[in-house]
Amino acid sequence: MKQPSVRDRADEALGGALRAYLADGRGNGLSYADIAFRLRADHDVAVAGEAVRLWCIDLDVPEPEAAA
């Protein structure tokens, strides 16, 4: 049996709302590393900021608007 990926486990820990969690974090100005820290602290999902960046790309999470 194939082991679930860290992304699958993160999505499961968030009740299937990983994309929304990432979009909310990025929309609130969190860095990829900040989101990774919160995933570990709040949901016991250990992941690097670079992985979060790749997830955002793969899940089409929009980049936050640049401040004017």
Helices and strands as residue ranges (DSSP letters): H 6-13, H 18-27, H 32-43, H 49-58
